[in-house]
């Protein structure tokens, strides 16, 4: 008999978990100690600068010479740029008790570059709430997640969800438009079949869930729907535990059409009538398309529609200026829509 088989499996699993937890705690402890070192360096630099603030260029002189002296003794890790980041870290978080143990120095470097307090708080809270890595946080900042959520929500509502003061009540509080699918690695100049996009999304499901937003869990792909002798297949099915409802996603590699909306509405009706439990909320449908026609969508769908949403997807993240221009355009269209009422 193998010697390993003589050891109780549960006992061995417990021992491994103890070791792994201790290692993870040690890594977090080292990282937090490093962050505290940077915070205290930033504090000391800031205090010293204030003493010579009446001398022109004193701050630049101080950091340049400090970097030279520290790198002589400690080598790398204390460059001018690094010391400037330490100073900014302290100035952004002057209360040391506000520094979170769940975040690391890479994440704080990203956060201290954000000059809007509300925006910074949102990313800080969401990074903690969802255990984002530094790379995930950077992607969300670069894709203007905060601004995209503000396109259909007010600032207070977005922050209240991040602060866990309230649970999202409407699909628009979670679902973003546009959606960026650059993680699929598909070239934007190429044409694809819908099944190609769908397959790539399944392959990169973790990244897609991050882009979808809070509370999504995967349920099915190509869900077969049989209506008497007619057979249909819904592309992707998710369940959102915050909204407490099924979410049906249809992918189209062309501009939005009324036929697409009708097809999605049928899938949503099916889930509401045959899959939804009595205590669950009405099903949400999301039509992912390459281009939208807002007026067509409003005319096709009922005036009181809140559960069929359209979202344009792109296979790359545009530049920040293009993103902001697109956000302003959507806000303008929303204002025109409100004016019609």
N, C-alpha and C positions, 0 to 999 in steps of 0.2 A: 504494500500500500504506500502511495506517495506520502512523504512526511507532511506535506502541506494539508493533506486530507485529514490528518489527525487533529488539526486545529479547527475548532468550531468556526463556521463561516461568519456568523454574526459577531463573534469576538474579534476575529481578524479585521472585519470591516470597521468595527469601532476603533480599533487601534490605529488603523490607517487614517480614519477621519480625525482623530486626535492629533496625529502628526501633521497632517495637511492643514488643519486649522491653526496649529501653532506656527507653521511656516508662513501662512498667509498673514497672521497677526504680526509676525516679526517684520514682514515686508511693509505692511501698513504703518507699523511703528517707526521704521527707518524713514519712510516717505514723509510721515508727519513731522518727524524731527528735522528733516531737511527743510520742510516748509517753514517751520518755526525759525530755523536759522536764517532763511531769506527774509522773513518778516522782521526779525530783530535787526538784521543788517539794514533793511530799508528804513526802519525807525531811527536807527543811529545816524544814518546818512541824512535823513530829513532834519533831525535836530541840529546836526552840525551845520547844515546849509543855512538854517534860520539864523545862526549866530553871525554868519557873514553875508546876509542877504542884502546889505547896503553896499556890497562890493560887486561891481559889474563882472559877470562871468564867473563868479566864485563857485557856483554849483558845478559848472562844467569842469573847471580847474580841479575841484575837489575829487570828482569821480574819476577823471582821467589819471590823476596821480595815485589815487587809492587803488585803482585797478593794477597799475604797474607794481606797486608794493606787494599787494596780495598775491599776484601771479608769480612773483619772485619766490615766495615761500610756499604757496599752495598749488602752484602751476595752473592748470586749466580750471574753468568753472567760475572765475571771478572777473570776467571781461567787463569792459565799459558797458556793453549792452546788458549784461546780466545784472550789474549793479543798478542800472537804470530801471530794470524790471523789478528789482527788489524795492526800490524807492516807490515805484508806482503801486506795487502790491500793498505796501504799508499805507499809502495815501488813499487807496481804494477801500481798504479794510483796516481803518485805524484802531478798531476794537479787536484785539486778538481773539476774543471769545467768539467772534463771528466766523473765524476760519474753520471750515468743516473738515473733520477727519475723513469723511467719505470721498473727498476730492483730492487730487494730487497736484503737484506743481505744474505739470503740463496743462491741466485744466484751468488752473488759476492764471496762468500766463495768457490763456485765451480770454478769460473773463475780464481781466484787468484792462484789456484793449477796448472793451465796450464802454462808451462814455455815457450811455443812457442808463440811469439807475433801475428803472422798471424792466428794461430789456435784460440787463445783467442779472437781476433777481430771478427773472423767469428762467433763463438758461441755467442758473445755479441750482434752482429748485428742481427743475426737470432732470438735470444730470444726476442729482441725488435720488430723486424718486424712481428713476428707471435704470440706475446704475450704468449710465453711459460711459463708455471709454473715452479717452481723449480724442481719438479719431472720430467717434460718433458725435461728440460735442462740436468738434470743428466743422463737421459736415452740416449739422443743424444750423450753426451760426452762418456758414457760407451760403446756405440755401435760403436764408432769411425766414426760417420757420416762424419766428415771432411775428414778423410783418405779415406773413401769409395768413396766420390765424386772425390778425387784426382786420383783415379784409372783410370778414363776416362776423366779427365780434368786437366788443369794446374792451379796452385795456383792463378794466376792473374784472370783467368776467374771465378773461384769459389768466390773469394772475390769481384769481380766487381758486380756479381749478388747480393751478400749479401749487398753491399753498394748501391744498386739500381742504379748503373751506366750503367747497360745494362740489357736487358731482355734475358733469355735463348733462344737459337735458335735451339739447338739440343736436342733430348730426353735424350741423355747420360749426359747432364748437370744437369738433374733433377733426373732421375731414377737411383736407386742404385742397385748394385750387389756385394755381396749378400744382401738379405733382411732378417731382423730378426723379427720373429712373436712371440716372447716370451710372449707378452701380451695376447695371446689367452688362455694361461693356459693349453695347451695340453701337455701331457707327450711325450717326444721325443722317448721313446722306444716303444710306441704303434703305430699300423698301423691305418690309417684313410681312409675313402672314401673321394673323392674330395668334395662331398656335405657337409661333416662334416667341412672341412677347410673353405669352402665358407660360411657356416652358421655362423661359429665362427667369420669370418672376418666382416660379416654384423653386428653381435652383438657388435663387438668392432670396429665399423666403424671409430670413432674419432681417435683411436690409429693407425688404418691402414692408415688413411689419413696422419697422422704425419709421419709414416714410408715411405709412398710413396713419400712425398716431397711437394714442393711448387706448389700451383695453382690448385690442384685437387678438383673436385666436383663430387659427386656421381650421376649417371644417371639411371642405371638399373641393375637388377640382373636376370640372366637366360633370357636374351633377345632372344625372339623367332624370328628366321629367316626362312622364308618359301621360298624355291626355287622350284617352280612348286609343285610337290607332296611330296617333301622331306623337313623334318622339322629338324632344328638345334637350339641349345640353347647356346649362348655365356655366359660364367660364369658371368663376371662383366664388366660393361661399366662405364667409367668416362669421364669427359671433363676437359682438362687442359687449363685454361684461359691464361697462359703465353705462352705456345706453340700454343694455339688456334687450338686445334685439339681434336678429340675423342681418347680415349685410351681404347683398348679392352684387358682385362686380362683373360687369361686361366690358370687354376690351375691343376697341375698334381701331383699325389702322387707317381711318379716313375721317373726314369732317363729320360732325354730328348730323344725323338725319332723323326725321320723325319716325321712320321705321325702326331705328335703333331704340328710340324712347318707348315705342309701343312694345317691342320685344322685352325690354327690361321691366316695363310695367307689368307684363304678363307673369314674369318670373317672381316679382315681388308679390303679386296677388296670390300666386300658387303657395309661396311660403307663408303668407298670412293665413291662408285658409286650410293648409294641410300640414304644415310643419311647426308653426308657432304655438307655444304653450299658452294657456289662458292668462298666466301672470307675466308673460313677456310683452314687450312693446312692439308696435308695428314694424315690419321689415323695412330696411333702408336699401335702396338701390343706387349704385354709383356707376355711371357710364364714363369710362376712360376713353377719350378720343384725342385725335391729333389737333383738332380745331373745333371751336364752338360757335354757335349762333344763338345768342341769348334770347332774341325775340322769338325764334323758332321754338326754343324750349318752353318759353312762357305760354305761347299760343297752343302748343301740343298738350301740355300738362294742365291739370285743373288749377284754377286760381288759388286754391287753398293748399296746393301741394307743398309738402315739407320733407317728403321721404324719397323722392327721386331727384338725385343730384347729378350734375355733370361736372367733370373735371378734365381739363386739358393736361395731357402728359407730355413731357419732353425727355429725350434720352441724354440730355446733358444739362448741367447747371449753367444758366446764362451769367453774364457779368453782373455785378451789383447794380450798375446803372440801368441795364436792361430789365433786371428784376424790379427795381423801383418804378421804372416807367410802366411796366405791366401792372403793378399793384395800383398805381395811380389811375390807370385806365379802368381797372375793375371797380375801384371806388367810385369813379365818375359814372360808370354804367349803373351802379347800385343807386346812386343819387338820382339818376334819371328815372329809374324804376320806381323809387319812392315818390317822385314827383307826379307819376301817372296816377297814383292812388288818390 
